[in-house]
Amino acid sequence: MDRTDWPFFDAPHRAFSTALDAWAAAHVRDVHGDHDVDAACRQLVRQLGDAGWLKHAVAGREYGGAGETIDTRTICLARETLARHNGLADFAFAMQGLGSGAISLAGTPAQKARWLPRVASGDAIAAFALSEPDAGSDVAAMQCVARIEGDVAILDGEKTWISNGGIADVYVVFVRTGEAPGSRGLSAFVVEAGTPGFEIAERIDVIAPHPLARLRFSGCRVPLGHRIGEAGEGFKVAMRTLDVFRTSVAAAALGFGRRAMDEGLERARTRPMFGGVLGDFQLTQAKLAEMATTLDAAALLVYRAAWQRDQGQNVTREAAMAKMFATEGAQQVIDAAVQMWGGRGVRSGETVERLYREIRALRIYEGATEVQQLIIGRDVLKNG
């Protein structure tokens, strides 16, 4: 049974999944490390926008969105599908949603009208700037500040590990404004590329290349009208955004895992081994059984969380379960596929080698596995 036949989905979800898979097969190259990752990412954003896929990543039909709200199941299906074809395509889609998510969820009509149509069409690239050198999982430790002078906010400090850093046109930046201690004294501002006092301090290279940077703000003056939500509500805005897209990280991991399963099956069926093929051995069959079961269990957790959120339920616990299990499980599935490929599995340029590099970061970003364990554990203690 295809996953879209599960009761979590409606007919539009099935049509969307089929159409996107066909489009990706025809238009997205299965690349293994573009030399110019910035150009590749820009091209993918343009392709996704031109084909109409990015409209599902923003909310509000009048602002270029596919619907009045972001449909979590559609986002997850998109990320799973794109990740199977190309990790950078998944990244390009996801960051348009995450980068503009705060505007979709908490922006004013004027803010939405200014930025969301450009994001939905692929004319503008978005970024989500939350992490800092000493404030990753612990958002309350944020040091980047903004002081208000009349109708202007003046930003000072740094952000790091910012996806789309260096190529984005629009950055949603979370800063300390001091209305209250800890996480209650944060606010969110839209900062456009090229604003005086805002610079890309460093480009960061990682094992699965994508645009990534450290940002620096030095007396960066931003109109107070660029603040998303009320003063001091930045933490709530950030968490609302992450609640939408955290489940989709699990879906991307699922896509990587499914591609690894395909590669493992192909190798098991065709790799000569002691007069037969690798798949003839019970050890291989047992490993394939574990891989298939892990992926199905992950998919059920992912789409349960997505369905519940689309019903208006709080899914902090369910999203954490999905992200933890899917990312850790996909890592195991991909590792098993590499093992089946033997020496070729660690050769640069092989699909399983690329997947091995791509999956690793998903166990860290948007809340490391250990953070998800804390979220789940605390909820279990509180609610049983």
C-alpha positions in Angstrom: 0.0 0.0 0.0 1.3 3.5 -0.9 1.6 5.7 2.1 -0.9 8.2 0.7 -3.6 5.5 0.9 -3.4 5.7 4.7 -6.3 7.5 6.3 -4.1 10.4 7.2 -4.5 11.7 3.7 -7.2 13.1 1.4 -7.4 13.0 -2.4 -5.6 16.4 -2.8 -2.6 15.0 -0.9 -2.5 11.9 -3.1 -2.6 14.1 -6.3 0.0 16.4 -4.9 2.4 13.6 -4.0 2.1 11.9 -7.4 2.5 15.2 -9.4 5.5 16.3 -7.4 7.3 13.0 -7.7 6.8 13.0 -11.5 8.0 16.6 -11.7 11.1 15.9 -9.6 12.0 12.9 -11.7 11.8 15.0 -14.8 13.4 18.3 -13.6 15.6 17.7 -10.6 19.1 16.3 -11.2 20.4 13.6 -8.8 23.5 15.6 -8.1 26.6 14.6 -6.1 28.1 17.9 -4.8 27.7 20.9 -7.0 30.8 23.0 -7.2 28.7 26.2 -6.9 26.1 25.3 -4.3 24.8 28.8 -4.1 24.0 28.9 -7.8 22.4 25.4 -7.6 20.2 26.4 -4.7 19.1 29.6 -6.4 18.2 27.6 -9.5 16.2 25.1 -7.5 14.3 27.9 -5.7 13.5 29.4 -9.1 12.4 26.0 -10.5 10.2 25.2 -7.5 8.7 28.6 -7.7 8.0 28.6 -11.4 6.4 25.2 -11.1 4.1 26.4 -8.3 5.4 24.1 -5.6 6.6 26.9 -3.3 3.0 28.2 -2.8 2.5 25.3 -0.4 5.2 26.7 1.8 3.4 30.0 2.6 0.0 30.8 4.0 -2.7 32.9 2.5 -4.1 32.7 -1.0 -4.0 36.5 -1.4 -0.3 36.4 -0.6 0.5 33.6 -3.1 -0.1 30.6 -0.9 -2.0 27.5 -1.8 -4.4 27.8 1.1 -5.2 30.1 4.0 -3.0 28.0 6.3 0.1 25.9 5.8 -1.0 22.2 5.4 1.5 20.2 7.4 0.8 17.0 5.6 1.5 18.6 2.2 4.8 20.1 3.6 5.8 16.7 4.8 4.9 14.9 1.6 6.9 17.6 -0.4 10.0 17.1 1.8 9.9 13.4 1.7 9.4 13.3 -2.0 12.1 15.9 -2.8 14.6 14.3 -0.4 14.3 11.0 -2.2 15.4 12.8 -5.4 17.8 15.4 -4.2 18.8 16.7 -0.8 19.4 20.3 -2.0 16.0 20.4 -3.6 14.5 19.4 -0.3 16.6 22.1 1.4 15.5 24.8 -1.1 11.8 24.0 -0.5 12.0 23.7 3.2 13.9 26.9 3.8 11.4 29.0 1.8 8.8 27.7 4.3 10.9 27.9 7.5 12.4 31.2 6.5 9.1 32.9 5.9 7.1 30.8 8.4 7.0 33.5 11.1 5.6 36.0 8.6 2.9 33.5 7.6 2.0 32.8 11.2 2.3 36.1 12.9 3.0 38.8 10.3 0.7 41.8 9.7 -1.2 42.0 6.4 1.3 44.6 5.2 4.3 42.4 6.0 2.6 39.4 4.4 1.9 41.4 1.2 5.4 42.7 1.0 7.3 39.5 1.4 5.2 36.3 1.0 4.3 36.6 -2.7 8.0 36.9 -3.6 8.9 33.8 -1.5 6.0 31.8 -3.0 7.1 32.6 -6.5 10.8 32.0 -5.9 11.6 35.7 -6.5 13.0 36.0 -3.0 15.0 33.5 -0.9 14.1 33.4 2.8 16.2 32.5 5.9 15.4 31.8 9.6 18.1 33.3 12.0 17.7 31.9 15.5 20.9 30.1 16.5 24.0 31.9 17.9 27.5 30.7 18.8 26.4 30.1 22.4 22.7 29.8 21.9 21.6 26.8 19.9 19.3 24.4 21.8 19.1 26.9 24.6 17.3 29.8 22.9 17.0 31.7 26.2 20.8 32.2 26.2 20.5 34.5 23.1 22.9 37.5 23.2 22.0 39.3 19.9 20.2 42.4 21.0 18.0 45.1 19.6 17.4 48.5 21.2 14.4 50.6 20.2 14.9 54.2 19.3 11.7 55.8 18.2 10.4 53.9 15.1 13.7 52.1 14.6 15.2 48.9 16.1 19.0 48.8 16.2 20.5 45.3 16.1 23.9 44.2 17.4 25.3 40.7 17.7 25.8 37.6 15.7 23.9 34.6 14.4 25.4 31.4 13.1 24.6 28.1 11.4 22.0 30.1 9.4 20.8 28.2 6.3 20.6 30.3 3.2 23.0 32.7 4.8 24.7 34.6 2.0 22.1 34.0 -0.6 18.8 35.0 1.2 17.0 38.2 0.4 14.9 38.1 3.6 16.1 37.1 7.0 13.7 36.6 10.0 16.1 37.5 12.9 15.3 36.7 16.6 16.9 39.2 19.1 16.8 40.1 22.7 14.7 43.2 23.4 14.5 42.8 27.2 10.9 43.0 28.0 11.3 40.2 30.5 14.1 37.7 31.6 15.1 34.7 29.5 12.9 33.6 26.6 10.1 36.1 27.4 12.3 39.0 26.3 12.8 38.2 22.7 11.4 39.7 19.5 11.5 38.9 15.8 12.4 41.3 13.0 12.6 41.0 9.2 16.0 42.2 8.0 16.5 42.5 4.2 19.9 41.7 2.6 21.9 44.8 2.0 20.7 46.6 5.0 23.5 48.8 6.4 25.1 47.3 9.4 24.2 43.7 8.4 27.0 41.6 6.9 27.9 37.9 6.2 30.7 37.4 8.6 31.7 33.9 7.5 30.5 31.2 5.1 30.4 27.8 6.7 31.3 24.5 4.8 29.7 21.3 6.0 29.8 17.6 4.9 26.6 17.9 2.9 27.1 21.3 1.1 24.4 23.9 1.3 24.4 27.7 1.8 25.3 28.3 5.4 26.7 31.4 7.1 27.5 33.4 10.3 25.8 36.7 10.3 26.9 39.9 12.0 24.9 42.9 13.0 26.6 46.2 13.9 24.3 49.1 14.6 21.9 47.6 12.0 18.9 49.9 11.8 15.6 48.2 10.9 12.2 49.9 10.8 10.0 49.0 13.8 7.4 48.0 11.3 9.5 45.0 10.4 8.9 43.5 13.9 6.8 40.3 13.6 4.3 40.1 16.4 4.4 42.1 19.6 7.5 43.1 21.6 8.7 40.1 23.7 6.8 37.5 21.7 9.8 36.4 19.6 10.1 33.1 21.5 6.4 32.2 20.9 6.8 33.1 17.2 9.9 31.0 16.9 8.3 28.0 18.6 5.1 28.2 16.5 7.2 28.2 13.4 9.3 25.3 14.5 6.2 23.3 15.5 5.1 23.5 11.8 8.4 22.6 10.3 9.9 20.2 12.9 7.7 17.4 11.7 8.9 18.1 8.1 12.5 17.5 9.2 11.4 14.0 10.1 9.7 13.7 6.7 13.0 14.7 4.9 14.8 12.0 6.9 12.1 9.6 5.7 12.8 10.5 2.1 16.6 10.0 2.6 15.9 6.6 4.2 13.5 5.5 1.5 16.1 6.3 -1.2 18.7 4.3 0.8 16.2 1.4 1.0 15.9 1.5 -2.8 19.7 1.5 -3.2 20.1 -1.3 -0.7 17.4 -3.4 -2.4 19.1 -2.9 -5.8 22.4 -3.9 -4.4 21.0 -7.0 -2.7 19.4 -8.2 -5.9 22.4 -7.6 -8.2 25.6 -7.9 -6.2 27.2 -11.3 -7.0 28.1 -13.2 -3.8 29.4 -16.8 -3.5 27.6 -18.1 -6.5 24.4 -16.2 -5.9 23.6 -12.6 -5.0 23.7 -10.7 -1.7 20.0 -10.9 -1.2 20.1 -14.7 -1.0 21.6 -14.6 2.5 19.4 -14.6 5.5 21.6 -11.9 7.1 20.8 -9.6 4.3 17.1 -10.5 4.4 17.0 -9.8 8.1 18.6 -6.4 7.6 16.2 -5.5 4.9 13.3 -6.4 7.2 14.7 -4.1 9.9 15.1 -1.3 7.4 11.6 -1.6 6.0 10.0 -1.8 9.5 12.0 1.2 10.7 10.8 3.3 7.7 7.2 2.3 8.1 7.2 3.1 11.8 8.8 6.4 11.1 6.3 7.3 8.5 3.4 6.5 10.8 4.9 8.8 13.5 5.5 11.6 10.9 2.1 11.6 9.4 0.3 11.1 12.7 2.0 14.3 13.9 1.2 16.1 10.6 -2.4 15.0 10.6 -2.9 16.0 14.3 -1.5 19.5 13.6 -3.7 19.9 10.6 -6.7 19.2 12.9 -5.6 22.0 15.2 -4.1 19.9 17.9 -0.9 20.7 19.9 1.8 18.4 18.6 4.9 19.4 20.5 5.2 15.8 21.9 4.2 14.0 18.7 6.5 16.2 16.5 9.4 15.5 18.8 8.7 11.7 18.7 8.6 11.9 14.9 11.8 13.9 14.5 13.7 11.7 17.0 12.6 8.4 15.6 12.7 9.3 11.9 16.1 10.9 11.9 17.8 8.3 14.1 16.1 5.5 12.1 17.0 6.9 8.7 20.6 7.1 9.9 20.5 3.4 10.7 18.8 2.5 7.4 21.4 4.5 5.4 24.3 3.0 7.3 22.9 -0.5 6.5 22.7 0.5 2.8 26.3 1.7 2.8 27.3 -1.7 4.3 25.5 -3.5 1.5 27.4 -1.6 -1.1 30.7 -2.5 0.5 33.7 -0.6 -0.6 31.7 1.3 -3.2 29.4 2.6 -0.4 32.1 4.9 0.9 33.3 6.0 -2.6 32.7 9.7 -3.2 29.9 10.2 -5.7 27.9 7.1 -4.9 24.3 7.8 -3.9 24.6 6.0 -0.5 27.7 8.0 0.3 25.8 11.2 -0.4 22.9 10.1 1.7 25.3 9.2 4.6 26.5 12.8 4.6 23.1 14.3 4.2 21.3 12.5 7.0 23.8 13.4 9.7 22.8 17.1 10.2 19.1 16.2 10.5 19.8 14.6 13.9 21.0 18.0 15.1 19.2 20.9 13.5 15.8 22.2 14.6 16.4 20.5 17.9 18.9 17.8 18.4 17.8 14.2 19.3 18.7 14.8 22.9 16.5 17.9 23.0 13.6 15.9 21.6 14.2 13.3 24.3 13.9 16.0 26.9 10.7 17.3 25.4 9.1 13.9 25.3 10.3 12.8 28.7 9.0 16.0 30.4 5.7 15.6 28.7 5.4 12.0 29.8 6.2 13.0 33.4 3.6 15.7 33.2 0.8 14.0 31.3 1.6 10.3 31.5 
